[in-house]
């Protein structure tokens, strides 16, 4: 009976070890799934951070570009923005002509008109526009649509 008892004890011990092994394998599988999920979350966060950094770089590089393209508005759009250069929209008079308040693309703007008879008009006017553009580049939190529009005569 000693031999039988030893066999039964060995079989019982083997079953216990098999149960421990099975439990360890299940725990390892759970740990592997958790690690995979955490790794996927980390990769997703890294991809989002990379995408955000690329978008920020794209925005920052477009702000600093010297050859930024500005939207050009037609005379009809400018006339509509100023109610056809209405006196009620006039906010000032400069040495080169009147300045009107208007809205272009739902943005408040000042529209400066160059009088054809202004002394030193065209070159000085262009210098002033360039100065405004440079100011906008320095203060990059500002958004300012800059436009130019040419026409032969203006009847106000």
C-alpha positions in Angstrom: 0.0 0.0 0.0 3.0 2.2 0.4 3.5 2.2 -3.3 -0.2 3.1 -4.0 -0.1 5.9 -1.5 3.1 7.3 -3.1 1.5 7.2 -6.5 -1.7 9.0 -5.3 0.4 11.6 -3.5 2.6 12.2 -6.6 -0.6 12.4 -8.8 -2.2 14.9 -6.3 1.1 17.0 -6.3 1.2 16.9 -10.1 -2.5 18.1 -10.3 -1.7 21.0 -7.9 1.3 22.0 -9.9 -0.8 21.8 -13.2 -3.4 24.1 -11.6 -0.7 26.5 -10.4 0.8 26.5 -13.9 -2.6 27.1 -15.5 -3.2 30.0 -13.1 0.2 31.5 -13.8 -0.4 31.2 -17.6 -3.8 33.0 -17.3 -2.2 35.8 -15.1 0.6 36.2 -17.7 -2.0 36.4 -20.5 -3.9 39.1 -18.6 -0.7 41.0 -17.8 0.3 40.8 -21.5 -3.1 42.2 -22.6 -2.8 45.1 -20.1 0.7 45.8 -21.3 -0.4 45.8 -24.9 -3.3 48.2 -24.1 -0.9 50.6 -22.2 1.6 50.4 -25.0 -1.2 51.3 -27.5 -2.3 54.2 -25.4 1.3 55.4 -25.3 1.7 55.1 -29.0 -1.6 57.0 -29.6 -0.5 59.8 -27.2 2.9 60.0 -29.0 1.2 60.2 -32.4 -1.1 62.9 -31.2 1.8 64.8 -29.7 3.7 64.5 -33.0 0.7 65.6 -35.0 0.1 68.6 -32.7 3.8 69.5 -33.0 3.7 69.3 -36.8 0.6 71.4 -36.9 2.1 74.0 -34.6 5.3 74.0 -36.7 3.2 74.5 -39.8 1.4 77.5 -38.3 4.6 79.0 -36.9 6.4 78.7 -40.2 3.5 80.2 -42.1 3.5 83.2 -39.8 7.2 83.9 -40.3 7.2 83.5 -44.1 8.1 86.7 -45.9 6.0 85.9 -49.0 2.7 85.2 -47.3 -0.2 85.4 -49.8 -3.0 87.7 -48.8 -6.5 87.6 -50.0 -7.3 90.3 -52.5 -10.8 91.7 -52.4 -12.7 93.1 -55.4 -13.9 96.6 -55.5 -17.5 95.3 -55.2 -16.5 93.5 -51.9 -14.9 96.7 -50.6 -17.9 98.8 -51.6 -20.2 96.4 -49.8 -18.0 96.4 -46.7 -18.1 100.2 -46.6 -21.7 100.7 -47.6 -20.4 102.2 -50.8 -18.0 104.5 -48.9 -20.7 105.9 -46.8 -19.9 108.9 -44.6 -21.3 106.9 -41.6 -18.5 104.4 -42.2 -15.8 107.0 -42.4 -13.5 106.9 -39.4 -10.7 109.3 -40.4 -8.9 111.2 -43.1 -5.2 110.7 -43.7 -2.8 112.6 -45.9 -3.4 110.1 -48.6 -7.2 109.8 -48.4 -10.1 108.7 -46.3 -10.2 105.6 -44.0 -13.4 103.6 -43.6 -14.5 100.9 -41.2 -15.9 97.8 -42.7 -16.2 94.0 -42.4 -14.5 91.6 -44.7 -15.0 87.9 -44.1 -16.8 88.8 -40.8 -13.6 90.6 -39.6 -13.6 94.3 -38.7 -11.1 96.1 -40.9 -10.0 99.6 -41.7 -10.0 100.3 -45.4 -7.7 103.1 -46.5 -8.3 104.8 -49.9 -5.4 106.4 -51.8 -6.5 109.6 -53.4 -5.2 110.0 -56.9 -4.1 113.6 -56.2 -2.1 112.7 -53.1 1.4 114.1 -53.1 4.0 111.3 -52.9 0.9 109.1 -52.7 1.6 105.8 -54.2 5.1 105.0 -52.8 4.3 106.4 -49.3 1.0 104.6 -49.2 2.8 101.3 -50.1 5.3 102.0 -47.3 2.5 102.4 -44.9 0.9 99.1 -46.0 4.3 97.3 -45.6 4.7 98.8 -42.1 1.3 97.4 -41.1 2.2 94.0 -42.5 5.5 94.0 -40.6 3.7 94.9 -37.4 1.3 91.9 -37.9 4.3 89.6 -38.4 5.9 90.8 -35.1 2.6 90.5 -33.1 1.7 87.1 -34.4 -1.4 86.9 -32.2 -3.0 89.5 -34.4 -5.0 88.5 -37.5 -5.4 91.2 -40.2 -6.6 90.7 -43.7 -4.4 92.9 -45.9 -5.7 93.7 -49.3 -5.0 95.8 -52.3 -7.5 96.8 -55.0 -6.8 98.9 -58.0 -9.4 100.9 -59.9 -9.3 103.9 -62.2 -11.5 106.3 -60.3 -13.6 106.4 -57.2 -16.8 108.3 -57.0 -17.6 109.0 -53.3 
